[in-house]
Amino acid sequence: MLPLRWSLLKPLRDGLRHSRRHLSQKNLLELTDRGFFQGIFPDTAAPKMKQLFTSGQQSIYAGFDPTADSLHVGNLLVIMGLIHCQRAGHRPIALVGGATGLIGDPSGRKTERNQLGESVIDTNLKAIEAQLRRVFENHENCLWDTSKHKSPLAPLTIVNNADWYADLQLIDFVANMGRHFRMGSMLSRSSVQSRLESEDGMSFTEFTYQIFQAYDWLHLLRRHNCCFQMGGSDQTGNLMTGHELISRVERKREVFGLTLPLVTTEEGDKFGKSAGNAVWLDGNKTSPFALYQFFLRMPDSEVEKLLKLFTFNRSAHTSPF
Ligand SMILES: N[C@@H](Cc1ccc(O)cc1)C(=O)O
């Protein structure tokens, strides 16, 4: 993306300041229009969600586990979703999973993850945090000359779930929080079902993963008033567990999950580390040339979908920018 001149963007800046309401509404429509939302959870929540999005600043979070020392194109799609919300005046929160990375999300995986040591997790966390900051900063620098003008976008907040699990007492957590998780729902998640049916089964460690992602959301709701969580469609079960927990514990609060399509090959197979064909955002792991080739070689049938998802181009859409 070419850096744009500040003067050209002044109307946009003013637009953001003065008509957030209008922008939010447009932006939500735009996200739907672009094919961002594979699912909205609960599925009857669309009108309520629209009302919240347009009535004031919301916090929206997405989580990234430090399972590698770089994010990949699949994560980039979730980041694009967060940035779209940020452009509409909302506050993006990126959670890095210092705690959940030690457990390993079974969603979308056929086999148990190899356990990563704390020092590997720590190195990965730092790399991922730096990438997140860089993507958000670069995006902002494309819109505003931030050395001269304060950006009107709500800054990215990065949180690490290791911070709230560090002080948590096991017995206290199981005795008090554990009661709100129901075995029937937890067992019904497709990430659990598919593994229980497999030869290797599932460890208790991975089975507990959904509890922690659910509790993260409760924590972010209480601490950051965060009613929205975004994730790839493989995260649906984890979002449901969080939604269920919050409706039991915080009866007066309503939360919403947004699931995004997964970036797949033409055959519908997932790109990613576990599939062995990850396209990394780190230029040392996937060269800029290879990244370019990844998009260039996409079959025609995928191009429109990917352009809508991976650009802010407004010619074909109703984007406020
Ligand atoms: N489970 C998510 C990452 C995540 C971790 C913690 C959360 O609270 C939310 C999301 C994934 O694997 O993509």
The ligand as a Gaussian input file, in Angstrom:
#p B3LYP/6-31G(d) Opt

LIG

0 1
 N       -7.490000     -20.554000      20.159000
 C       -7.067000     -19.499000      19.293000
 C       -6.152000     -18.521000      19.971000
 C       -6.793000     -17.871000      21.170000
 C       -6.232000     -18.017000      22.433000
 C       -6.830000     -17.437000      23.554000
 C       -8.013000     -16.716000      23.388000
 O       -8.626000     -16.142000      24.484000
 C       -8.574000     -16.541000      22.134000
 C       -7.964000     -17.141000      21.025000
 C       -6.377000     -20.102000      18.073000
 O       -5.821000     -21.142000      18.178000
 O       -6.370000     -19.510000      17.028000

